[in-house]
Amino acid sequence: MQHLIESVELAHRRKNLPTFRIGDVLRVHGRIREGGKERIQVFEGLVIAMKHGTGLSGTFTVRRIASGIGVERVFPLHSPMIAKIERIRSSKVRRAKLYFLRGRIGKKAKLKGWEAYASWEEKPEEEENQTEASEVETPETAEEIEGSADEQVEEVVVPGAESIPVEAGPVTVESESETTEPAPEVEVSPEEVVNDASTTDNGTDRGESGGEAPADEGVQDSGEKPQE
């Protein structure tokens, strides 16, 4: 039975539950509907009591003094009419209920504390849905899988032929030793070797004989003697 009650109450609980305690000064932003309009009214005061825990039936009492008159309001903790809760100050107290402040006025009703600001606000449903959609990773659909498969296929265009789809795969590069064939061996006879040697010798002799002679060797002895 308890599980059934919790499942029903779960839809009405606040997701951003405020964490405050007795003696804190709160600023409660409440929604007020007037006809077809809605406005926000702020009520600021001291928390003097908290009842029924943090469940769906939990409440907290806020007390303030307006024009010398004490005013108290009881807010349901999980009420949808509460738009925002702000904590302004925290006080040092040693009691679970601060009902003794009802009989005090002026400085006697003040508590020593320190600044401790915090804020709790319920996000709109649209923003929550957007954040949940961004956080949850959806599985790939069939179209996305087909699109990724098409990206792996490349089209090779050959002039004068239709495009042939080729699946992208590992490319193997053959080495030069495997692709190039060795040159055929040519047999050379000994007669050809001798002829080549003779032609080279003749060429050198012709070059030496056909060249110009040096200046000293160019003077030939003639029968005539040089005139003195």
C-alpha positions as CSV (number, residue, x, y, z in Angstrom):
1,M,0.0,0.0,0.0
2,Q,2.8,2.4,0.8
3,H,4.4,1.9,-2.6
4,L,1.1,2.8,-4.2
5,I,0.9,6.0,-2.2
6,E,4.4,7.0,-3.1
7,S,3.8,6.4,-6.8
8,V,0.7,8.7,-6.7
9,E,2.5,11.4,-4.8
10,L,5.6,11.3,-7.0
11,A,3.9,13.3,-9.8
12,H,3.0,16.2,-7.3
13,R,6.4,16.5,-5.6
14,R,8.8,19.4,-6.2
15,K,11.9,18.4,-8.1
16,N,14.0,21.3,-6.8
17,L,13.3,20.8,-3.1
18,P,14.5,23.7,-0.9
19,T,16.8,22.9,2.1
20,F,16.3,25.4,4.9
21,R,15.8,25.1,8.7
22,I,14.2,26.9,11.6
23,G,15.4,30.5,12.1
24,D,16.1,31.2,8.4
25,V,14.7,34.4,6.8
26,L,12.9,33.4,3.6
27,R,11.5,35.3,0.7
28,V,8.6,33.3,-0.7
29,H,7.4,34.1,-4.2
30,G,3.7,33.0,-4.4
31,R,1.4,32.9,-7.4
32,I,-1.9,34.8,-7.1
33,R,-4.6,34.4,-9.7
34,E,-7.1,37.2,-10.2
35,G,-9.6,36.4,-12.8
36,G,-7.7,35.4,-16.0
37,K,-4.5,37.0,-14.8
38,E,-1.7,35.8,-12.6
39,R,0.8,37.8,-10.6
40,I,3.6,37.1,-8.1
41,Q,3.4,38.2,-4.5
42,V,6.5,38.1,-2.3
43,F,6.2,37.3,1.4
44,E,9.4,37.7,3.5
45,G,9.7,36.6,7.1
46,L,11.3,34.2,9.6
47,V,10.6,30.5,9.6
48,I,9.3,29.7,13.1
49,A,8.0,26.1,12.5
50,M,8.2,23.2,10.1
51,K,5.8,20.2,10.3
52,H,5.2,16.8,8.7
53,G,8.8,16.5,7.3
54,T,9.7,16.9,3.7
55,G,6.9,14.7,2.3
56,L,3.9,15.8,0.3
57,S,2.1,17.0,3.4
58,G,5.0,19.0,4.7
59,T,4.5,22.7,5.6
60,F,6.5,25.6,7.0
61,T,5.3,28.7,8.8
62,V,6.7,32.1,8.0
63,R,6.2,35.1,10.4
64,R,6.7,38.8,9.7
65,I,5.8,42.0,11.4
66,A,3.8,44.5,9.2
67,S,3.0,47.9,10.6
68,G,3.6,46.6,14.2
69,I,1.3,43.6,13.7
70,G,2.6,40.1,13.5
71,V,1.5,38.2,10.4
72,E,2.0,34.4,9.9
73,R,1.5,32.4,6.8
74,V,1.6,28.6,6.4
75,F,3.0,27.4,3.0
76,P,2.8,23.8,1.8
77,L,6.3,22.7,0.9
78,H,5.3,21.1,-2.4
79,S,2.6,23.6,-3.4
80,P,2.6,24.5,-7.2
81,M,1.5,28.0,-6.2
82,I,5.1,28.7,-4.9
83,A,7.2,29.9,-7.9
84,K,10.4,30.6,-6.0
85,I,12.0,30.4,-2.5
86,E,15.0,32.5,-1.5
87,R,17.0,32.3,1.7
88,I,18.3,35.7,2.9
89,R,19.8,35.0,6.3
90,S,20.4,32.1,8.7
91,S,20.1,32.4,12.5
92,K,21.5,30.4,15.4
93,V,18.7,28.8,17.3
94,R,18.3,25.9,19.8
95,R,14.6,25.2,19.4
96,A,12.5,23.3,16.9
97,K,9.6,25.8,17.2
98,L,10.1,29.6,17.7
99,Y,6.6,30.3,19.1
100,F,8.2,32.4,21.9
101,L,8.8,35.2,19.3
102,R,5.0,35.9,19.3
103,G,5.2,37.6,22.6
104,R,8.3,39.7,21.8
105,I,8.4,43.1,20.2
106,G,11.3,45.2,18.8
107,K,14.9,44.2,19.5
108,K,13.8,41.3,21.7
109,A,12.3,39.6,18.6
110,K,15.5,39.8,16.6
111,L,17.9,36.8,16.3
112,K,21.6,36.9,15.7
113,G,22.6,35.4,12.4
114,W,24.7,35.6,9.2
115,E,24.1,36.2,5.5
116,A,23.4,32.9,3.7
117,Y,21.8,33.5,0.3
118,A,20.3,30.6,-1.7
119,S,17.6,30.2,-4.2
120,W,15.2,27.4,-5.3
121,E,13.0,27.7,-8.4
122,E,11.1,25.2,-10.4
123,K,12.0,25.2,-14.1
124,P,9.2,25.3,-16.7
125,E,8.2,22.0,-18.3
126,E,9.5,23.1,-21.7
127,E,13.0,23.7,-20.4
128,E,13.0,20.4,-18.5
129,N,12.0,18.5,-21.7
130,Q,14.7,20.2,-23.7
131,T,17.4,19.4,-21.1
132,E,16.3,15.8,-20.8
133,A,16.3,15.5,-24.6
134,S,19.8,16.8,-24.9
135,E,21.1,14.6,-22.1
136,V,19.5,11.4,-23.4
137,E,21.4,9.9,-26.4
138,T,18.9,8.5,-28.9
139,P,20.0,5.4,-30.8
140,E,20.8,5.7,-34.5
141,T,17.9,5.3,-36.8
142,A,17.9,3.2,-40.0
143,E,18.3,6.3,-42.2
144,E,21.4,7.5,-40.2
145,I,22.9,4.0,-40.6
146,E,22.3,4.0,-44.3
147,G,23.7,7.5,-44.6
148,S,26.9,6.5,-42.8
149,A,27.2,3.5,-45.1
150,D,26.8,5.6,-48.2
151,E,29.7,7.9,-47.0
152,Q,32.0,4.9,-47.1
153,V,31.3,4.3,-50.8
154,E,33.2,6.4,-53.3
155,E,32.3,6.9,-56.9
156,V,35.0,6.5,-59.6
157,V,34.1,8.4,-62.8
158,V,35.7,7.0,-65.9
159,P,35.4,9.0,-69.2
160,G,33.1,7.2,-71.6
161,A,31.8,4.8,-68.9
162,E,29.2,4.8,-66.1
163,S,30.1,5.6,-62.5
164,I,31.2,2.5,-60.7
165,P,30.7,2.4,-56.9
166,V,33.8,1.2,-55.2
167,E,33.8,0.3,-51.5
168,A,36.4,2.0,-49.6
169,G,38.9,-0.5,-48.2
170,P,42.5,-0.9,-47.3
171,V,44.8,0.3,-50.0
172,T,47.8,-1.9,-50.8
173,V,50.8,-0.3,-52.4
174,E,53.1,-2.6,-54.3
175,S,56.8,-1.9,-54.0
176,E,58.9,-1.0,-57.1
177,S,60.8,-4.3,-57.0
178,E,57.5,-6.1,-57.4
179,T,56.0,-3.9,-60.1
180,T,59.1,-3.4,-62.3
181,E,60.2,-6.4,-64.3
182,P,64.0,-7.1,-64.6
183,A,65.6,-6.2,-67.9
184,P,66.4,-9.2,-70.2
185,E,70.1,-10.2,-70.3
186,V,71.8,-9.7,-73.7
187,E,74.5,-12.1,-74.7
188,V,77.6,-10.5,-76.2
189,S,80.0,-12.5,-78.4
190,P,83.8,-12.1,-78.0
191,E,84.1,-10.8,-81.6
192,E,81.9,-7.8,-80.9
193,V,84.0,-7.0,-77.8
194,V,87.2,-7.0,-79.9
195,N,85.6,-4.7,-82.5
196,D,84.4,-2.3,-79.9
197,A,87.9,-2.1,-78.4
198,S,89.5,-1.5,-81.8
199,T,87.0,1.3,-82.6
200,T,87.9,3.0,-79.4
201,D,91.6,2.8,-80.0
202,N,91.2,4.1,-83.6
203,G,89.2,7.0,-82.3
204,T,91.9,8.0,-79.8
205,D,94.6,7.7,-82.4
206,R,92.7,9.8,-84.9
207,G,92.0,12.4,-82.4
208,E,95.7,12.6,-81.5
209,S,96.8,12.7,-85.2
210,G,94.0,15.0,-86.4
211,G,94.6,17.6,-83.7
212,E,96.8,20.6,-84.1
213,A,100.5,20.1,-83.4
214,P,102.2,22.1,-80.8
215,A,104.0,25.3,-81.7
216,D,107.5,23.8,-81.2
217,E,106.8,20.8,-83.3
218,G,105.4,22.8,-86.2
219,V,108.8,24.3,-87.3
220,Q,110.3,22.0,-90.0
221,D,114.0,22.0,-91.0
222,S,114.5,23.6,-94.4
223,G,117.5,23.8,-96.5
224,E,117.8,27.5,-96.0
225,K,119.4,29.0,-93.0
226,P,118.0,32.0,-91.3
227,Q,119.5,35.2,-92.3
228,E,121.6,37.0,-89.8
